[in-house]
């Protein structure tokens, strides 16, 4: 009986242990099922960046024997990198704009030109508009249209409407009187020389002349382009006289300019045939190279039936020349004449008849043609076989002195008269060439051309 009780107790103990074990196993499962569960969080998978991946490696090969090669010669230095390309003419369009006069109106016919760099120019159309080639892009341009002053230099560019405005014209006012200060009422006034204030072309300004008639001898010349002027005046019986240099400013009048006309002398003589000594009738005798403008009021003289002439108004002092011509004879320039302060002088002239195809003019001098450039006297040409050519003078030489007198102190017409003179006389000329100055003594002679 006791054994039965013992066995029963053991079964109960094992059953309790088994139940406890089951409870311990089931309890967590019940908690997991009954409590709320959070959603699972998955880590984001990042793909490695391509730049960070190691480069593919070649397959391994069997090791090879290493052989040292001789060192290679140094490589030549790399050529320098080319400079940045400049904008070419093909990459830009033409340069366009308009030229206006001082009042703001279009200036038809104005000439537009590049000063820096030079080379391109164009004329304005009827509406004042101009067009320069593409190469002019960025150049410094100006415009000229007499009687106005040149436009201020302006940098022009393609792709914009460039405007060039001409400067207002100026004027010269003054009077012409005789040596005693009395007014000369009627005279011829001319522009002897003109140097523009700008760089534009002013063709036709030199030599312009006008007749003036005023009881007080007064004149006023309007519509003058700005620059430096020298005027000449002459009247019947009075040789040409020059003004001082006159500076004309834009929009202003240079006043109180006085020109004194001296009393002239009378040149008399006879013109005859060089071969027969017969008088030459109706030969013309006139002053030659009295002014650079060529304008003077001294009327030419005609020879009469005896070949006699009388020319009034030649200079009373200083060298001068006369030109004598007739259609059947060679023209002749008689130079080196001087009345020496007297009221009259005399010279007889012999003319040679023309030959078919031969020379048409003769004179006594050195045989050089002169011109004026930038205030300097330049030899424009020499007569072949003449004294100047024989002395080695040539075109382009600068005449700096004549008999010791600087040519910068002399008008061009005075230089011409001083180089002319009677055959056999000499003149010393200071010649500049290639930066050197050399005095050359030249004997004057008869020159035909």
C-alpha positions in Angstrom: 0.0 0.0 0.0 2.8 2.3 0.8 4.4 1.4 -2.5 1.2 2.4 -4.3 1.3 5.8 -2.5 4.9 6.3 -3.4 4.3 5.6 -7.1 1.4 8.0 -7.2 3.4 10.8 -5.6 6.2 10.3 -8.2 3.7 10.5 -11.1 2.3 13.7 -9.8 5.8 15.2 -9.4 6.7 14.3 -13.0 3.4 15.6 -14.3 4.0 18.9 -12.4 7.4 19.2 -13.9 6.2 18.5 -17.4 3.4 21.1 -17.0 5.9 23.6 -15.8 8.2 22.9 -18.7 5.3 23.3 -21.1 4.3 26.6 -19.5 7.8 28.0 -19.8 7.8 27.1 -23.4 4.3 28.4 -24.2 4.5 31.6 -22.2 7.0 33.5 -24.6 5.0 32.4 -27.6 1.8 33.8 -26.0 3.6 37.1 -25.3 5.0 37.4 -28.9 1.5 36.7 -30.3 -0.3 39.1 -28.0 2.0 42.1 -28.0 2.1 44.6 -31.1 5.1 44.0 -33.5 7.1 46.9 -35.1 7.5 46.8 -38.9 10.9 45.5 -39.9 13.5 48.1 -41.0 15.7 47.0 -43.9 19.0 48.8 -44.4 19.2 50.5 -47.8 21.7 48.8 -50.0 24.1 51.2 -51.7 25.8 50.3 -54.9 29.5 51.2 -55.1 30.2 54.2 -57.3 31.8 53.4 -60.6 34.6 55.9 -59.9 35.4 54.1 -56.7 35.5 50.6 -58.1 39.0 49.2 -58.7 39.9 49.1 -62.3 39.7 45.7 -63.9 43.0 43.9 -63.5 44.5 41.9 -66.4 45.0 38.3 -66.0 48.2 37.2 -64.4 50.8 35.9 -66.7 53.9 34.0 -66.1 56.8 36.3 -65.0 59.0 37.5 -67.8 62.7 38.3 -67.8 63.3 42.0 -67.4 65.9 43.5 -69.8 67.2 47.1 -69.2 66.9 49.3 -72.3 69.3 52.3 -72.8 67.9 55.5 -71.6 65.8 57.3 -74.3 67.1 60.7 -75.5 65.3 63.7 -73.9 62.2 64.7 -75.7 62.3 68.1 -77.4 60.4 70.8 -75.4 56.8 71.1 -76.3 56.0 74.1 -78.5 54.5 77.0 -76.7 50.8 77.1 -76.7 49.4 79.4 -79.4 48.2 82.8 -78.3 44.4 83.3 -78.1 43.0 83.8 -81.5 42.2 87.4 -82.3 38.8 88.3 -83.8 39.4 88.4 -87.6 37.6 90.6 -90.1 35.6 87.6 -91.2 34.1 87.3 -87.6 32.8 90.9 -87.5 30.6 92.9 -89.8 31.2 96.2 -91.4 31.6 99.4 -89.4 28.5 101.7 -90.0 27.6 105.1 -88.8 26.5 108.6 -89.7 28.3 112.0 -90.2 26.5 115.0 -88.9 27.3 118.7 -89.5 27.6 121.1 -86.6 23.8 121.7 -86.6 23.1 118.0 -86.4 22.1 117.5 -90.0 23.4 114.6 -92.2 26.6 115.6 -94.1 26.4 114.0 -97.5 29.7 113.5 -99.2 31.8 113.7 -96.0 34.9 111.5 -96.2 35.4 109.2 -93.2 38.9 107.7 -92.7 40.8 105.7 -90.1 43.6 107.6 -88.6 44.9 104.8 -86.3 45.6 102.5 -88.0 45.3 104.3 -91.4 44.1 102.8 -94.6 40.4 102.5 -94.6 38.1 105.3 -95.8 34.6 105.8 -97.2 32.3 108.6 -98.4 29.0 109.4 -96.7 25.9 108.9 -98.8 23.0 111.3 -99.3 21.8 110.6 -95.8 25.2 111.1 -94.2 25.6 107.4 -93.6 28.9 105.6 -94.1 30.2 102.0 -94.1 33.8 101.0 -93.5 35.0 97.4 -94.1 35.2 95.0 -91.2 39.0 95.6 -91.0 38.2 99.0 -89.6 36.6 97.6 -86.5 38.1 99.4 -83.5 40.0 102.1 -85.5 40.2 105.7 -84.6 38.2 107.5 -87.3 37.5 111.1 -88.3 35.4 112.8 -90.9 36.2 115.8 -93.2 33.9 117.9 -95.3 34.9 121.5 -96.1 34.1 124.1 -95.1 33.6 122.4 -91.7 36.3 121.3 -89.4 37.3 117.7 -89.1 35.3 115.6 -86.6 37.0 114.8 -83.3 38.8 111.5 -83.6 36.5 108.8 -82.4 36.9 105.0 -81.9 34.4 103.2 -84.1 33.3 99.6 -83.8 31.2 97.1 -85.7 27.7 96.4 -84.4 26.8 99.9 -83.3 25.7 103.1 -84.9 28.8 105.3 -84.8 28.3 109.1 -84.9 30.9 111.5 -86.2 30.1 115.2 -85.8 31.9 117.9 -87.9 33.2 121.0 -86.2 31.8 124.4 -86.9 33.6 126.5 -89.5 35.5 129.7 -88.7 36.2 133.0 -90.3 38.9 135.6 -91.0 38.2 139.3 -90.8 40.6 142.1 -91.5 41.6 144.9 -93.9 44.0 145.7 -96.7 45.8 149.0 -96.7 48.7 150.7 -98.4 52.1 151.5 -96.7 50.6 154.8 -95.3 47.7 153.0 -93.7 45.0 154.2 -96.2 42.5 151.5 -97.2 42.8 149.8 -100.6 39.2 149.8 -101.8 39.4 147.1 -104.5 41.6 144.1 -104.5 41.9 140.3 -105.1 42.1 138.2 -101.9 43.3 134.6 -102.1 44.3 131.7 -99.9 48.0 131.3 -100.3 48.4 128.3 -98.1 46.3 126.3 -95.7 47.3 123.7 -93.1 44.2 121.9 -91.7 43.8 121.5 -87.9 42.8 117.9 -88.5 43.9 115.2 -90.9 41.2 115.2 -93.5 41.6 116.1 -97.1 40.7 119.7 -98.0 41.3 119.7 -101.7 40.8 123.0 -103.5 41.3 125.2 -100.5 44.7 126.6 -101.6 44.2 129.1 -104.5 40.7 130.0 -103.7 40.2 133.7 -104.5 37.6 136.3 -104.3 37.3 140.0 -105.3 36.7 142.5 -102.6 35.4 146.0 -102.9 35.0 148.0 -99.7 35.6 151.7 -99.0 37.3 150.8 -95.8 39.4 148.0 -97.3 37.7 145.6 -95.0 37.0 141.9 -95.7 35.5 138.9 -93.9 36.0 135.4 -95.2 33.4 133.0 -93.7 33.0 129.2 -93.9 36.7 128.4 -93.4 37.7 125.0 -92.0 39.8 125.3 -88.8 43.5 125.4 -89.4 46.3 127.8 -90.3 46.0 130.2 -93.2 48.1 132.6 -95.1 46.3 135.0 -97.3 47.5 137.1 -100.2 46.1 140.3 -101.6 46.9 142.2 -104.8 45.4 145.1 -106.7 46.1 147.0 -109.9 49.6 148.5 -109.8 50.4 146.7 -106.5 52.2 143.3 -106.4 50.9 140.5 -104.1 51.5 140.8 -100.4 51.0 138.1 -97.8 49.3 138.1 -94.4 50.9 136.7 -91.3 49.9 133.1 -90.5 46.3 133.1 -89.2 45.0 130.4 -86.9 41.2 129.8 -87.4 39.3 128.0 -84.7 36.0 126.1 -85.0 33.1 128.5 -84.7 35.2 131.6 -84.2 36.5 134.5 -86.3 40.1 135.5 -86.4 39.9 139.3 -86.5 42.2 142.3 -87.1 44.2 140.7 -89.8 46.0 143.4 -91.8 47.7 143.1 -95.2 49.9 145.9 -96.4 50.0 146.3 -100.2 53.2 148.1 -101.4 53.3 150.3 -104.4 54.7 148.4 -107.4 57.1 149.3 -110.1 56.8 149.2 -113.9 58.7 146.8 -116.1 59.3 147.9 -119.6 61.1 146.3 -122.6 60.9 144.7 -126.0 60.3 141.2 -127.2 62.0 140.1 -130.4 62.6 137.0 -132.5 66.0 135.4 -131.4 67.0 134.6 -135.0 65.7 137.5 -137.1 65.5 140.2 -134.3 62.1 141.1 -135.7 59.6 142.3 -133.0 57.1 139.7 -131.7 53.7 141.3 -131.7 51.0 140.4 -129.1 53.4 138.4 -126.9 52.1 138.1 -123.4 54.2 139.3 -120.5 53.1 138.5 -116.9 54.5 137.9 -113.4 55.5 134.3 -112.8 55.4 132.4 -109.4 54.4 135.6 -107.6 52.1 133.6 -105.4 51.7 129.9 -104.7 48.0 130.3 -105.3 48.5 131.7 -108.8 46.0 134.4 -108.1 47.1 138.0 -108.5 45.4 141.2 -109.8 48.3 142.3 -111.9 47.1 142.3 -115.5 49.3 140.8 -118.2 50.8 143.1 -120.8 50.8 142.6 -124.6 53.5 143.7 -126.9 52.6 146.3 -129.5 53.6 146.5 -133.2 57.2 147.3 -132.2 57.4 144.5 -129.8 57.3 146.9 -126.8 55.5 146.1 -123.5 54.8 147.8 -120.2 53.9 145.7 -117.2 52.7 147.6 -114.1 52.7 146.3 -110.6 55.9 144.3 -110.4 57.7 144.2 -107.1 59.8 147.3 -106.4 62.4 145.3 -104.6 63.5 141.7 -104.3 63.9 139.1 -107.1 61.0 138.3 -109.3 60.3 136.6 -112.6 58.2 137.2 -115.7 56.9 134.7 -118.2 56.8 135.7 -121.9 54.9 133.5 -124.3 53.5 133.5 -127.8 51.9 130.7 -129.6 54.6 130.5 -132.3 57.5 130.6 -129.8 58.9 128.7 -126.8 57.7 130.3 -123.6 60.5 131.9 -121.6 60.8 132.6 -117.9 63.1 135.6 -117.3 64.3 135.4 -113.7 66.5 137.3 -111.3 64.8 140.6 -112.0 65.0 143.4 -109.4 63.8 147.0 -109.7 66.0 147.8 -106.6 63.5 150.3 -105.2 63.1 152.3 -108.4 59.8 153.1 -110.0 60.7 151.2 -113.2 63.1 148.7 -114.7 63.8 147.4 -118.2 64.4 144.0 -119.7 64.4 142.9 -123.4 63.5 139.3 -124.2 64.4 137.1 -127.1 62.1 134.2 -128.0 63.0 131.2 -130.0 60.5 129.6 -132.4 59.0 126.3 -131.6 60.3 123.1 -133.1 58.0 120.2 -133.9 58.2 117.8 -130.9 60.8 119.9 -129.1 61.0 121.8 -125.8 58.3 124.3 -125.1 59.8 126.4 -122.4 63.2 127.8 -121.3 64.3 129.4 -118.1 67.5 130.2 -116.2 68.0 128.5 -112.8 69.0 125.1 -111.4 66.3 123.1 -113.1 64.5 121.8 -110.0 60.7 121.6 -109.3 59.8 122.4 -105.7 56.8 121.5 -103.5 55.9 122.0 -99.9 55.3 119.1 -97.5 54.7 119.4 -93.7 56.3 122.9 -93.8 59.5 121.7 -95.6 60.6 122.5 -99.1 61.0 119.3 -101.1 62.5 118.7 -104.5 59.6 117.2 -106.5 61.8 116.5 -109.6 64.8 117.7 -111.5 65.3 118.4 -115.2 67.5 115.8 -116.8 70.9 117.3 -117.7 70.1 120.5 -115.7 72.4 122.0 -113.1 70.5 120.4 -110.2 70.7 117.0 -111.7 74.4 117.5 -112.5 75.1 118.5 -108.9 73.5 115.2 -107.7 70.2 116.6 -106.4 67.2 114.3 -106.8 63.5 114.0 -106.1 62.8 113.7 -102.4 65.7 115.8 -101.2 64.8 118.5 -98.7 66.1 122.0 -99.3 67.0 123.3 -95.9 68.9 126.5 -96.8 69.4 128.8 -99.8 72.5 130.9 -99.6 72.5 130.4 -95.8 68.9 131.4 -95.3 66.7 128.7 -93.7 63.8 127.8 -96.0 61.5 127.6 -93.0 61.7 131.4 -92.9 60.7 131.8 -96.5 57.5 131.2 -98.5 57.7 128.7 -101.3 57.5 131.4 -103.9 60.5 133.2 -102.4 62.5 129.9 -102.5 61.7 129.5 -106.2 62.8 133.1 -106.9 66.0 132.7 -105.0 67.0 129.5 -106.9 66.3 131.2 -110.2 68.7 133.8 -111.6 70.9 134.8 -114.5 72.9 132.1 -116.2 76.5 131.9 -114.9 75.6 133.0 -111.4 75.9 130.6 -108.4 73.7 129.6 -105.5 74.5 127.5 -102.5 71.8 125.0 -101.4 71.7 123.1 -98.1 70.3 119.7 -99.0 69.0 117.2 -96.4 69.1 113.5 -97.3 68.9 110.5 -95.1 69.5 112.6 -92.0 72.5 114.4 -93.3 72.8 118.0 -94.6 75.3 119.0 -97.2 75.9 122.4 -98.8 76.0 122.2 -102.6 77.1 125.1 -104.8 75.3 125.1 -108.1 75.9 127.3 -111.2 72.7 128.5 -112.8 72.3 127.9 -116.5 69.6 127.9 -119.2 67.2 125.0 -118.8 64.8 123.8 -121.5 61.9 121.5 -120.9 
